[in-house]
């Protein structure tokens, strides 16, 4: 056995000592005190870095974007469009918002790149994010589409076709939210670009059928369902409009009603509208009828069961009824078209098909009507209005066995009665109009025992309607169709027992509507005047007693006898023309209208063309035997005597050009004289008009008006003895003095040409009267002799001016008149008969030139000398003097 290791032997063994190092010490150890900072080692490396800022004048990215259009984040349109396809929906949202910000700040970018924007953004129609889809809808609606509409329709057609393809793709998406949003996009495109719809109509209606047949849409919010139905309504409106245009293009113009003639025309491109009406489209619409009727029936039950008003459900139901009405109108027009059109067979989509296929579904709608009729709320009344509108559209194609015409009349009359107590008048005005336009057709096809209560309800509603109501135009249109059936194509018998008793009631309401509409509804004024004109043409023997308030349109006579002008002078030009034309057909009203009408003619606010038109119409009325000659003569004399001419007798031709109504009065003068010459024997006409002329002359009108009255006398009978009245002679003498007053001032230097022409214009009627009546000439010269001698109290100035007191001026005036009279060769014979008066004037002038006469200055004598020589020279040209008669007359002083 060996000895065990360890133990005491091992413990007693000492450890071996380490050998000592040889050589020097590598590191010297120091003992440091606690808390003392150690110096850095000698072999450490200094790692401190010192730097300075470098400032660059510009960055490379900034230099590249200088002058470029960017949004507030500094992104260009290209970068934003690229971000719209980012996988992160937040980035896509920000990109769309950035595009909206950029095109708002830089509209030029939108004009240049809108096509590229549509091509890129249309991919977002089916985006999974709702906010992205809504943002895209806003950008298209408010920015891109308004700018795109300014371009040529042909250049944007390819872009819109691509957009429609994406919209139609979205309408078949698996996600219901994307589907419903795609229908909103379709509505937006159709509203802005109707011409893009026809090529995609069949596929669009197929998608409408698919989505409305899906029960999931009825589980959605009713506002979303209403959005789909609203889009469907816009698409159906385009189809209905296209079929209506096709129908109108095949009808003669005289069969169009007033309402159809008033409809505005479309400005947009309607190319491709004929592709609407295909058999496939009509089949889709037939499927929609069944779907819509079932939807209406279910919605009606739900709404009636709810105690509170459900606005989204009510709006969806109303939209469904509107769509159903449009489809029915399309089918009715298609059924009326000739067969074999568009390759259709004789049995497909004809009248028989309409009765057997379409009307079967509408029986349920008749039951819904009864359900609504039991309710008293306004919304149920609106629902029944739309239902009534649908059945009125189908009335010509509905058999009495399916829907009773009498029951339909009772239903419509109950709606008119209900409308009077309706609380929401704005709602009534919006929805009652289409029902009113159907009344004439309904009454024409109804039996006599059925139309009575309908006519009574319609007449009461027509009376209660105000002129500023939106329904007044449909009411007037319906009244016009029933009063004038040949204009609308609706036939009424001449003595229709059901309608004849209401005609006078409707006509009697028109004057009141006319007078109220002038201030409140100017558009109604024209419609009423057109209707009155057509009534006057169609009923020439109409009793006009109840139409006398029309006279207030022209003016009213106050208790003091003054005429206050009516609103006629403020009407538009076309309304004034219509009102004047009505006077021809309602001639029984003229005795009450003539004086106010004349006052309107004398107003400076009336256009000259309307003034001339009034004179022409009254003259035509007189020729037709519908106006008394005394009334026409009174009217014409009143115009001639009181028309206000803004021109004095001393006004030159140059000044006259600046005055608007000078030429107007000359044209009126000619028109009046022409009218008088057409009335028969002039002497007899003058006998009838003389009292009017005398009364107007006694009022001392202006020289222009007296000139016109003198021209009337000359036109009718210049040789009449009525001119020998002393007052008339005084008027003629005073008129000549006033006419020559201004011209005589230049007698010494020569007459001015423009003043000479004006004076000749004024004395022309007097020269004609003097030629026909030598006694009148002699008496007038006696008056002028008295005037020259200073005895002017026997007559007064027609211009209400004071006569000159200087003798020389009086002599110059008389000399001027005699010189111009002597210049007319046709007056020489009659002037020779008055040579005694002329000689007396010469003797008087010669006597005043005598140096022994006091108060005559040297200058005046020189003027008298010049006048004397001129008058003496002209007097010698008469060839009626003996030399001995003038030997004693000399100009020497």
C-alpha positions in Angstrom: 0.0 0.0 0.0 1.3 3.3 -0.7 1.3 6.2 1.6 -1.6 8.5 1.4 -1.1 11.9 -0.2 -1.9 15.0 1.6 -2.5 15.0 5.3 0.0 16.3 7.7 2.9 15.6 5.4 1.4 17.7 2.7 0.5 20.5 5.0 4.0 20.7 6.4 5.5 21.1 3.0 6.3 24.9 2.2 5.4 26.5 -1.2 8.2 27.1 -3.6 9.4 30.8 -3.8 9.0 32.7 -7.0 12.2 33.7 -8.7 13.0 37.4 -8.9 12.7 39.2 -12.1 15.9 40.4 -13.6 16.4 43.7 -15.3 14.5 47.2 -14.8 10.9 47.9 -13.7 8.2 48.2 -16.6 5.7 50.3 -14.7 6.1 52.2 -11.6 3.2 52.0 -9.2 2.0 55.1 -7.5 -0.2 55.4 -4.5 -2.9 57.9 -4.9 -5.1 59.5 -2.4 -8.8 59.0 -2.6 -10.7 61.8 -4.5 -7.7 63.1 -6.3 -8.1 63.5 -10.1 -5.8 61.3 -12.1 -3.8 62.9 -14.8 -4.4 61.4 -18.3 -2.1 58.6 -19.3 0.8 59.6 -21.4 0.0 57.1 -24.2 -3.7 58.2 -24.7 -5.0 59.5 -28.2 -6.8 62.8 -28.4 -10.3 62.0 -29.9 -11.8 65.5 -29.8 -13.4 66.6 -33.1 -13.6 70.3 -34.1 -16.0 71.3 -37.0 -17.5 74.4 -38.7 -20.9 75.0 -40.4 -20.9 75.2 -44.2 -23.7 77.4 -45.6 -24.8 76.5 -49.2 -26.6 79.1 -51.4 -29.2 76.6 -52.6 -30.0 72.9 -52.4 -30.1 70.7 -55.6 -33.8 69.7 -55.0 -34.9 73.3 -54.6 -33.2 74.4 -57.8 -35.0 71.6 -59.7 -38.5 72.8 -58.5 -38.0 76.4 -59.1 -41.0 77.8 -60.9 -43.0 74.5 -60.7 -46.5 74.3 -59.4 -46.5 72.5 -56.1 -48.9 72.1 -53.2 -48.3 73.2 -49.6 -46.1 70.1 -49.0 -43.9 70.9 -52.0 -45.1 68.1 -54.2 -45.8 68.4 -57.9 -48.9 67.0 -59.7 -46.9 64.1 -61.1 -45.7 63.1 -57.6 -49.2 63.4 -56.2 -50.7 61.3 -58.9 -48.1 58.6 -58.3 -49.0 58.6 -54.6 -52.7 57.9 -55.4 -51.8 54.3 -56.0 -49.8 53.8 -52.8 -50.7 50.8 -50.7 -51.3 52.9 -47.6 -54.8 54.5 -47.7 -53.5 57.4 -45.6 -51.0 58.3 -48.3 -53.8 58.0 -50.9 -56.0 60.4 -48.9 -53.2 62.9 -48.5 -52.4 62.7 -52.2 -56.0 63.5 -53.2 -56.1 66.4 -50.8 -52.8 67.6 -52.2 -54.2 67.5 -55.7 -57.2 69.5 -54.6 -54.9 72.1 -52.9 -52.6 72.3 -56.0 -55.3 72.8 -58.6 -57.0 75.4 -56.4 -53.8 77.4 -56.2 -52.7 76.8 -59.8 -55.8 76.5 -62.1 -53.5 76.4 -65.1 -52.4 72.9 -64.1 -56.0 71.7 -64.2 -56.5 73.0 -67.7 -53.3 71.4 -69.0 -53.5 68.1 -67.3 -57.2 67.3 -66.6 -57.3 64.4 -69.1 -54.2 62.8 -67.5 -55.7 63.4 -64.1 -58.9 61.6 -65.1 -57.0 58.7 -66.6 -55.0 58.2 -63.3 -57.8 59.0 -60.8 -60.5 56.8 -62.3 -58.7 53.8 -60.8 -59.8 55.1 -57.4 -63.5 54.6 -58.2 -63.2 51.1 -56.8 -60.8 52.0 -54.0 -61.3 50.0 -50.8 -61.1 53.1 -48.6 -64.3 55.1 -48.3 -62.6 58.4 -47.6 -60.6 58.1 -50.8 -63.7 57.5 -52.9 -65.5 60.5 -51.3 -62.5 62.7 -52.0 -62.4 61.6 -55.6 -66.1 62.3 -56.0 -65.5 65.9 -54.6 -62.6 66.6 -56.9 -64.5 65.4 -60.0 -67.6 67.3 -59.0 -66.1 70.6 -58.1 -62.9 70.9 -60.1 -62.4 68.5 -63.0 -65.9 68.2 -64.5 -66.6 71.9 -64.6 -63.3 72.4 -66.5 -63.9 69.5 -68.8 -67.3 70.8 -69.9 -65.5 73.8 -71.4 -63.7 71.6 -73.9 -65.1 70.3 -77.1 -67.4 67.3 -76.6 -65.7 65.3 -79.3 -62.2 65.7 -77.8 -63.4 64.4 -74.4 -65.5 61.5 -75.7 -62.7 58.9 -75.4 -61.8 60.1 -71.9 -65.4 59.8 -70.8 -65.7 56.4 -72.3 -62.8 55.1 -70.2 -64.3 56.7 -67.2 -67.7 55.1 -67.8 -66.0 51.7 -68.1 -64.5 52.1 -64.6 -67.9 53.3 -63.2 -69.7 50.3 -64.7 -67.0 48.0 -63.3 -67.5 49.5 -59.9 -71.3 48.9 -60.2 -70.6 45.1 -60.3 -68.1 45.1 -57.4 -68.5 42.5 -54.6 -68.4 45.2 -52.0 -71.8 46.8 -51.5 -70.3 50.1 -50.4 -68.2 50.3 -53.6 -71.3 49.4 -55.7 -73.4 52.2 -54.2 -70.6 54.7 -54.6 -70.3 53.7 -58.3 -73.9 54.6 -58.8 -73.2 58.0 -57.4 -70.3 58.4 -59.9 -72.7 57.3 -62.7 -75.2 60.0 -61.6 -72.4 62.6 -61.6 -71.2 61.7 -65.1 -74.8 61.7 -66.5 -75.6 65.1 -65.0 -72.5 66.7 -66.5 -72.2 64.8 -69.8 -75.5 63.4 -70.9 -74.2 62.5 -74.3 -71.9 59.9 -72.8 -74.7 57.7 -71.5 -76.5 56.3 -74.6 -73.6 54.0 -75.5 -73.7 52.4 -72.0 -77.4 52.6 -71.3 -78.1 48.9 -71.6 -75.3 47.8 -69.3 -76.2 50.6 -66.8 -79.8 49.6 -66.6 -78.8 46.0 -66.2 -76.7 47.0 -63.2 -79.7 48.9 -61.8 -81.8 45.8 -62.1 -79.1 43.8 -60.4 -78.6 46.1 -57.4 -82.3 46.8 -56.8 -83.1 43.1 -56.9 -80.5 42.5 -54.2 -82.1 42.3 -50.8 -78.9 43.6 -49.2 -79.6 47.1 -50.5 -82.8 47.3 -48.6 -80.9 46.5 -45.4 -78.6 49.5 -46.0 -79.3 53.0 -44.9 -82.3 54.4 -46.9 -80.3 57.4 -47.9 -78.1 55.1 -49.9 -81.1 53.5 -51.6 -82.4 56.9 -52.4 -79.0 57.8 -54.0 -79.3 54.8 -56.3 -82.9 55.7 -57.2 -82.0 59.4 -57.8 -79.3 58.2 -60.3 -81.8 56.0 -62.0 -84.2 58.9 -62.3 -81.6 61.0 -64.1 -80.8 58.2 -66.5 -84.5 57.6 -67.2 -85.0 61.3 -67.8 -82.5 61.1 -70.6 -84.4 58.2 -72.2 -87.7 60.0 -71.8 -86.4 63.2 -73.2 -85.0 61.3 -76.2 -88.3 59.5 -76.9 -90.1 62.8 -76.5 -87.9 64.5 -79.0 -88.4 61.7 -81.5 -92.1 62.0 -81.0 -92.1 65.8 -81.4 -90.0 65.6 -84.5 -92.7 63.5 -86.2 -95.6 65.9 -85.2 -96.6 69.0 -87.1 -95.9 72.2 -85.2 -99.6 73.3 -85.0 -100.4 70.3 -82.9 -97.9 71.2 -80.2 -99.4 72.6 -77.0 -98.3 75.9 -75.4 -96.5 74.0 -72.7 -94.4 72.0 -75.2 -93.6 75.2 -77.1 -92.3 76.8 -74.0 -90.0 74.0 -73.1 -86.3 75.0 -73.3 -84.1 73.2 -75.8 -81.0 71.3 -74.9 -77.6 72.8 -75.8 -75.6 69.7 -75.2 -74.6 67.1 -77.7 -77.4 64.6 -78.1 -75.6 62.3 -80.5 -76.5 58.7 -80.0 -79.9 59.5 -78.4 -81.5 57.2 -81.0 -79.6 54.2 -79.5 -81.6 54.6 -76.3 -84.7 52.8 -77.4 -83.7 49.2 -78.2 -85.5 46.1 -77.3 -82.9 45.2 -74.7 -83.3 48.5 -73.0 -87.1 48.2 -72.9 -86.8 44.7 -71.5 -84.6 46.0 -68.7 -87.1 48.8 -68.0 -89.9 46.3 -67.9 -88.0 44.4 -65.2 -87.5 47.6 -63.3 -91.3 48.2 -63.2 -91.8 45.0 -61.3 -88.9 45.7 -59.0 -90.0 49.3 -58.3 -93.7 48.4 -57.7 -92.7 45.7 -55.2 -90.3 48.1 -53.5 -93.0 50.8 -53.3 -95.5 48.4 -51.9 -93.1 47.3 -49.1 -91.9 50.8 -48.4 -95.5 52.1 -48.2 -96.4 49.5 -45.6 -93.4 50.3 -43.5 -93.9 54.1 -43.6 -97.6 53.8 -42.7 -96.7 51.5 -39.8 -94.2 54.0 -38.4 -95.6 56.6 -36.0 -92.9 59.1 -36.7 -91.8 60.7 -40.0 -88.9 58.7 -41.5 -87.4 61.3 -43.9 -84.9 59.0 -45.7 -87.6 56.3 -46.3 -90.0 58.9 -47.6 -87.5 60.4 -50.0 -86.6 56.9 -51.3 -90.3 56.1 -51.9 -90.8 59.4 -53.7 -87.7 58.7 -55.9 -89.1 55.2 -56.7 -92.4 56.7 -57.8 -90.6 59.3 -59.9 -88.7 56.5 -61.7 -91.8 54.5 -62.2 -93.5 57.6 -63.8 -90.6 58.1 -66.2 -90.7 54.4 -67.3 -94.4 54.6 -67.9 -94.0 57.7 -70.1 -91.3 56.0 -72.1 -93.5 52.9 -72.7 -96.6 55.0 -73.6 -94.6 56.9 -76.2 -93.1 53.7 -77.5 -96.5 52.0 -77.8 -97.8 55.0 -79.9 -94.9 54.7 -82.4 -95.4 52.9 -85.7 -94.7 49.2 -85.5 -91.7 47.6 -87.3 -89.6 50.5 -86.0 -86.0 49.6 -84.9 -86.7 46.0 -86.2 -89.5 45.3 -83.7 -92.2 42.9 -84.5 -95.8 44.0 -84.5 -96.6 42.4 -81.2 -93.6 43.4 -79.2 -93.8 46.6 -77.2 -97.1 47.6 -78.8 -100.4 48.7 -77.1 -101.4 45.1 -76.4 -98.1 44.5 -74.7 -98.5 47.6 -72.6 -101.9 46.4 -71.3 -100.9 42.8 -70.7 -97.4 43.2 -69.3 -97.0 46.6 -67.7 -100.4 47.4 -66.3 -100.6 44.1 -64.5 -97.9 45.3 -62.1 -99.6 48.7 -61.6 -102.7 47.1 -60.0 -100.7 46.9 -56.8 -100.0 50.7 -57.1 -103.7 51.4 -57.1 -104.0 49.6 -53.8 -101.1 51.7 -52.4 -103.0 54.8 -53.4 -105.9 53.8 -51.1 -103.5 53.1 -48.3 -102.1 56.7 -48.6 -105.5 58.3 -49.0 -106.5 57.3 -45.5 -103.6 59.2 -44.0 -103.7 63.0 -43.4 -100.0 63.9 -43.5 -98.6 66.1 -46.2 -96.1 63.5 -47.3 -98.9 61.0 -48.1 -100.6 63.6 -50.2 -97.4 64.0 -52.2 -97.2 60.2 -52.7 -100.7 60.2 -54.1 -99.9 63.1 -56.4 -97.1 61.0 -58.0 -99.4 58.0 -58.2 -102.1 60.1 -59.9 -99.5 61.4 -62.3 -98.6 57.9 -63.3 -102.1 56.8 -64.0 -102.9 60.1 -65.9 -100.0 59.3 -68.1 -101.4 55.9 -68.8 -105.0 57.0 -69.2 -105.1 56.7 -73.0 -103.7 53.2 -72.8 -105.7 51.9 -69.8 -108.9 50.0 -70.3 -111.9 51.0 -68.2 -112.1 47.3 -67.2 -108.8 47.6 -65.4 -109.0 51.1 -63.9 -112.3 53.0 -63.8 -112.1 56.5 -65.4 -114.8 57.8 -63.0 -112.8 56.6 -60.0 -109.7 58.3 -61.5 -111.6 61.6 -61.8 -112.8 61.3 -58.2 -109.2 60.6 -57.1 -107.8 63.6 -58.9 -110.5 66.0 -57.7 -109.9 64.9 -54.1 -106.3 65.8 -54.5 -107.2 69.3 -55.6 -109.5 69.7 -52.6 -106.7 68.4 -50.3 -104.2 70.9 -51.9 -106.2 73.9 -50.5 -105.6 72.8 -46.9 -102.0 71.6 -47.4 -99.7 73.1 -44.8 -96.5 72.9 -46.8 -97.2 75.2 -49.8 -93.7 74.9 -51.2 -94.1 71.2 -51.4 -97.4 71.5 -53.1 -96.0 73.9 -55.7 -93.2 71.5 -56.5 -95.4 68.4 -57.1 -98.8 69.6 -58.1 -97.7 71.2 -61.4 -97.5 67.9 -63.5 -100.9 66.9 -62.3 -102.4 70.2 -63.5 -101.0 69.8 -67.0 -102.9 66.4 -67.3 -106.3 67.9 -66.5 -107.3 68.8 -70.1 -106.7 65.3 -71.4 -108.5 63.7 -68.5 -111.5 65.9 -68.9 -111.7 65.4 -72.7 -111.9 61.6 -72.2 -114.1 61.5 -69.1 -117.9 61.1 -69.3 -120.1 64.1 -68.6 -121.3 62.7 -65.3 -117.7 62.2 -64.2 -116.1 65.5 -65.2 -118.4 67.8 -63.2 -116.7 67.5 -59.8 -113.3 67.5 -61.4 -114.0 70.8 -63.2 -115.4 72.3 -60.0 -112.3 71.3 -58.0 -109.9 72.6 -60.7 -111.8 75.9 -61.0 -111.7 76.5 -57.3 -108.0 75.8 -57.2 -107.4 78.1 -60.1 -109.2 80.9 -58.4 -107.3 80.5 -55.2 -103.8 80.5 -56.8 -101.8 83.6 -56.5 -99.9 85.2 -59.4 -96.5 84.7 -57.7 -97.2 81.0 -57.2 -95.2 78.5 -59.3 -98.5 76.8 -60.2 -100.0 79.8 -62.0 -98.3 79.0 -65.3 -99.5 75.3 -65.4 -103.0 76.6 -64.5 -103.0 79.1 -67.3 -101.6 76.5 -69.7 -104.4 74.0 -68.8 -107.0 76.7 -69.1 -105.7 77.6 -72.5 -105.9 74.0 -73.7 -109.5 73.7 -72.6 -110.5 77.1 -74.0 -108.6 76.7 -77.3 -108.7 73.0 -78.1 -107.5 73.4 -81.7 -104.1 74.6 -80.4 -103.5 71.5 -78.2 -105.0 68.8 -80.3 -107.5 67.9 -77.5 -111.1 67.8 -78.9 -114.0 69.3 -77.1 -117.5 69.6 -78.5 -118.7 73.1 -79.3 -121.3 73.1 -76.6 -119.8 70.7 -74.2 -122.2 70.5 -71.3 -119.4 69.8 -68.9 -117.0 72.6 -69.8 -119.0 75.4 -71.4 -120.3 76.8 -68.1 -116.8 77.1 -66.7 -115.2 78.9 -69.7 -116.6 82.3 -68.8 -115.4 81.8 -65.2 -111.8 81.1 -66.4 -111.9 84.1 -68.8 -113.2 86.5 -66.1 -110.2 85.6 -63.9 -107.7 86.7 -66.4 -107.9 90.5 -66.1 -107.2 90.3 -62.3 -104.3 88.0 -62.9 -102.9 90.3 -65.5 -103.0 93.4 -63.3 -101.5 91.7 -60.3 -98.7 90.0 -62.3 -97.3 93.3 -63.6 -95.4 93.9 -60.4 -95.2 90.5 -58.8 -94.6 88.1 -61.8 -93.6 89.7 -65.1 -93.3 86.4 -66.8 -97.0 85.7 -66.0 -98.0 88.9 -67.7 -96.8 87.8 -71.1 -98.5 84.4 -70.8 -101.8 86.0 -69.8 -101.6 88.5 -72.7 -100.9 85.7 -75.1 -103.8 83.8 -73.8 -106.1 86.8 -74.1 -105.0 87.4 -77.6 -105.7 83.8 -78.6 -109.1 84.0 -76.9 -110.0 87.1 -78.8 -109.0 85.4 -82.0 -111.0 82.3 -81.3 -114.1 83.9 -79.8 -114.7 87.0 -81.9 -118.2 87.5 -80.4 -117.1 87.1 -76.8 -118.9 89.2 -74.3 -116.3 91.6 -72.9 -118.2 93.1 -70.0 -116.2 91.3 -67.4 -112.9 92.1 -69.2 -113.3 95.9 -68.6 -110.7 95.9 -65.8 -108.1 95.5 -68.6 -108.5 99.2 -69.1 -106.6 99.7 -65.9 -103.5 98.4 -67.6 -103.4 101.7 -69.6 -104.6 104.1 -67.0 -107.4 105.2 -64.7 -109.3 108.4 -64.4 -109.3 110.0 -61.0 -112.3 111.8 -59.4 -110.8 115.1 -60.6 -110.9 114.0 -64.2 -107.1 113.5 -64.5 -105.8 110.3 -66.0 -103.2 108.4 -64.1 -101.0 106.3 -66.3 -101.1 102.5 -65.8 -98.3 100.0 -65.9 -98.5 99.6 -69.7 -95.7 102.1 -70.4 -93.4 100.1 -68.1 -94.0 96.7 -69.7 -91.4 95.0 -71.9 -91.6 95.6 -75.6 -93.1 92.2 -76.4 -95.8 92.5 -73.7 -96.7 96.0 -75.1 -97.1 94.5 -78.5 -99.4 91.8 -77.2 -101.5 94.3 -75.2 -101.9 96.5 -78.3 -102.9 93.5 -80.5 -105.6 92.5 -77.9 -107.3 95.9 -78.5 -108.2 94.9 -82.0 -110.1 91.8 -80.8 -111.6 93.4 -77.7 -112.9 96.5 -79.5 -115.9 96.8 -77.1 -113.4 97.9 -74.4 -112.0 100.8 -76.5 -114.5 103.5 -75.3 -113.0 103.1 -71.8 -109.4 102.7 -73.1 -109.1 105.4 -75.7 -108.3 108.3 -73.4 -105.9 106.4 -71.1 -104.3 105.0 -74.2 -103.8 108.5 -75.7 -102.2 109.6 -72.4 -99.8 106.6 -72.7 -99.0 107.7 -76.2 -98.1 111.2 -75.0 -95.7 109.9 -72.4 -92.0 110.3 -73.2 -91.4 106.9 -71.7 -93.2 105.1 -74.5 -91.0 104.0 -77.4 -91.8 105.5 -80.8 -92.4 102.1 -82.4 -95.0 101.2 -79.9 -96.7 104.7 -80.4 -96.9 104.0 -84.2 -98.2 100.5 -83.6 -101.0 101.8 -81.4 -102.1 104.3 -84.2 -102.0 101.5 -86.8 -104.0 99.0 -84.7 -106.7 101.6 -83.9 -106.9 102.6 -87.6 -107.3 98.9 -88.5 -109.9 98.5 -85.9 -111.8 101.5 -87.3 -111.5 100.0 -90.9 -113.0 96.7 -89.6 -116.0 98.6 -88.3 -115.3 97.9 -84.6 -114.4 101.5 -83.7 -116.6 104.6 -84.0 -115.3 107.3 -86.3 -115.8 110.0 -83.7 -113.7 108.0 -81.2 -110.9 107.6 -83.7 -111.0 111.3 -84.7 -110.9 112.3 -81.1 -107.9 110.0 -80.5 -105.9 111.3 -83.5 -106.6 115.0 -82.8 -105.6 114.5 -79.2 -102.3 113.0 -80.3 -101.6 115.8 -82.8 -102.5 118.6 -80.4 -100.8 117.4 -77.2 -97.6 115.6 -78.3 -94.8 117.3 -76.5 -92.1 118.3 -79.0 -88.8 119.3 -77.2 -87.9 121.9 -79.8 -88.6 125.6 -80.1 -89.5 127.5 -83.2 -86.1 129.0 -83.3 -84.2 125.7 -83.0 -81.8 125.1 -85.9 -81.7 121.8 -87.9 -78.3 121.0 -86.3 -79.9 121.3 -82.8 -82.9 119.3 -83.9 -80.7 116.3 -84.6 -79.9 116.1 -80.9 -83.6 116.0 -79.9 -85.0 112.5 -80.2 -88.7 113.2 -80.5 -88.5 115.8 -83.3 -88.3 113.1 -85.9 -90.8 111.0 -83.9 -93.4 113.8 -84.2 -92.8 114.2 -87.9 -93.4 110.5 -88.4 -96.5 110.6 -86.2 -97.7 113.6 -88.1 -97.5 111.7 -91.4 -99.2 108.6 -89.9 -102.1 110.7 -88.5 -102.6 112.5 -91.8 -102.5 109.2 -93.7 -105.1 107.7 -91.4 -107.4 110.7 -91.8 -107.1 110.6 -95.6 -108.4 107.0 -95.5 -111.6 107.9 -93.7 -113.6 109.1 -96.7 -114.7 112.6 -97.9 -112.4 115.2 -96.4 -115.0 117.9 -95.9 -117.3 115.5 -94.0 -114.4 114.2 -91.9 -113.4 117.8 -91.1 -117.0 118.6 -90.1 -116.8 115.7 -87.6 -113.4 116.6 -86.3 -113.8 120.4 -86.2 -115.1 120.6 -82.6 -112.1 118.6 -81.4 -109.8 120.9 -83.4 -111.5 124.0 -82.0 -111.2 122.8 -78.5 -107.5 122.0 -78.9 -106.8 125.3 -80.6 -108.5 127.1 -77.8 -106.0 125.5 -75.4 -103.2 127.4 -77.3 -100.9 124.5 -77.9 -97.3 124.9 -78.9 -96.4 126.1 -82.5 -95.4 122.5 -83.5 -98.8 121.2 -82.4 -100.6 124.1 -84.1 -98.7 123.3 -87.3 -99.9 119.7 -87.0 -103.6 120.8 -86.5 -103.3 123.1 -89.5 -101.9 120.2 -91.5 -105.0 118.2 -90.6 -107.2 121.0 -91.9 -105.2 121.3 -95.1 -105.3 117.5 -95.6 -109.1 117.3 -95.2 -110.4 120.6 -96.7 -108.1 123.6 -97.0 -110.9 125.8 -98.6 -113.3 125.4 -95.7 -115.2 128.5 -94.5 -114.7 127.5 -90.9 -111.3 129.2 -91.1 -113.0 132.6 -91.5 -113.8 132.6 -87.8 -112.1 135.7 -86.2 -110.4 133.7 -83.4 -108.9 131.3 -86.0 -107.6 134.3 -88.1 -106.0 135.8 -84.9 -104.4 132.4 -84.2 -103.0 132.2 -87.8 -101.6 135.7 -87.6 -100.0 135.1 -84.2 -98.6 131.8 -85.4 -97.0 133.4 -88.4 -95.5 136.2 -86.2 -94.0 133.6 -83.9 -92.6 131.6 -86.7 -90.9 134.6 -88.3 -89.6 136.2 -85.1 -86.2 134.6 -85.2 -85.7 134.6 -88.9 -86.5 138.3 -89.2 -83.4 139.3 -87.1 -81.1 138.5 -90.1 -83.2 140.3 -92.7 -80.4 142.9 -93.3 -77.6 140.4 -93.8 -79.5 137.7 -95.5 -81.6 134.8 -94.3 -79.7 131.7 -92.9 -80.4 128.5 -94.8 -81.3 126.4 -91.8 -83.6 129.0 -90.3 -85.1 129.5 -93.7 -86.0 125.7 -94.0 -87.5 125.8 -90.6 -89.7 128.8 -91.3 -90.8 127.2 -94.6 -91.8 124.1 -92.7 -94.0 126.2 -90.3 -95.7 128.4 -93.0 -96.4 125.5 -95.4 -99.9 124.7 -94.2 -100.7 128.4 -94.1 -99.6 128.9 -97.7 -101.9 126.1 -98.8 -104.8 127.6 -96.9 -104.1 131.0 -98.4 -104.0 129.5 -101.9 -107.4 128.0 -101.4 -109.0 130.9 -99.6 -108.2 134.4 -100.7 -110.4 136.0 -98.1 -108.5 134.3 -95.4 -105.3 135.7 -96.8 -106.7 139.2 -96.9 -107.9 139.0 -93.3 -104.6 137.6 -92.1 -102.7 140.5 -93.8 -105.0 143.0 -92.1 -104.1 141.4 -88.8 -100.4 141.7 -89.7 -100.8 145.3 -90.6 -102.3 146.0 -87.2 -99.4 144.2 -85.6 -96.8 146.3 -87.5 -98.5 149.5 -86.4 -98.3 148.4 -82.8 -101.9 147.3 -82.3 -101.1 143.8 -81.1 -103.7 143.4 -78.3 -106.1 141.8 -80.8 -104.2 138.6 -80.8 -101.6 136.9 -78.5 -98.5 134.9 -79.2 -99.0 131.2 -79.5 -95.6 130.7 -77.9 -96.6 132.8 -74.9 -93.8 135.2 -75.6 -93.9 139.0 -75.4 -94.0 140.7 -78.7 -91.1 143.1 -79.4 -91.9 146.8 -78.6 -89.4 148.3 -81.2 -91.2 149.4 -84.4 -88.3 148.2 -86.6 -88.5 144.7 -85.3 -92.3 144.5 -85.9 -91.9 145.8 -89.4 -89.1 143.3 -90.1 -91.3 140.4 -88.9 -94.2 141.4 -91.2 -91.8 142.0 -94.1 -90.3 138.6 -93.6 -93.7 136.9 -93.8 -94.8 138.9 -96.9 -91.5 138.2 -98.7 -91.8 134.5 -98.3 -95.5 134.6 -99.3 -94.6 136.6 -102.4 -91.9 134.1 -103.3 -94.6 131.5 -103.9 -95.9 131.8 -107.4 -99.1 130.0 -106.5 -100.1 132.9 -104.1 -99.6 135.8 -106.6 -103.2 135.8 -107.7 -104.6 136.0 -104.1 -101.9 138.4 -103.0 -102.9 140.7 -106.0 -106.5 140.7 -104.6 -105.0 141.9 -101.3 -102.8 144.6 -102.8 -104.6 147.4 -100.9 -103.5 145.9 -97.6 -99.9 145.5 -98.9 -100.0 149.1 -100.1 -101.2 150.2 -96.7 -98.3 148.5 -95.1 -95.8 150.2 -97.4 -97.4 153.6 -96.7 -97.1 153.0 -93.0 -93.4 152.1 -93.3 -92.7 155.1 -95.5 -94.5 157.3 -93.0 -92.4 156.0 -90.2 -89.2 156.7 -92.2 -90.2 160.4 -92.3 -87.9 162.6 -90.3 -90.8 164.4 -88.7 -91.9 161.2 -86.9 -90.6 161.3 -83.3 -89.1 158.4 -81.3 -87.6 156.7 -84.4 -83.9 156.5 -84.2 -81.5 156.7 -87.1 -80.7 153.0 -86.8 -84.3 152.1 -86.8 -84.9 154.2 -89.9 -82.1 152.4 -91.7 -83.7 149.1 -90.8 -87.1 150.4 -92.0 -85.5 151.5 -95.2 -84.1 148.1 -96.0 -87.4 146.4 -95.1 -89.3 148.9 -97.3 -87.1 148.3 -100.3 -87.4 144.5 -100.0 -91.1 144.6 -99.6 -91.5 147.0 -102.4 -89.4 144.8 -104.7 -91.5 141.7 -103.9 -94.7 143.7 -104.3 -93.8 144.8 -107.8 -93.4 141.2 -108.8 -97.1 140.6 -108.4 -97.7 142.4 -111.7 -100.9 143.9 -110.4 -99.8 147.5 -109.9 -100.2 150.6 -111.9 -97.1 152.8 -111.9 -99.2 155.7 -110.6 -100.0 153.6 -107.5 -96.4 153.5 -106.5 -95.1 156.8 -107.7 -95.6 158.5 -104.4 -93.6 155.9 -102.5 -90.0 156.7 -102.2 -87.3 155.5 -99.8 -85.6 158.8 -99.5 -85.8 160.5 -96.2 
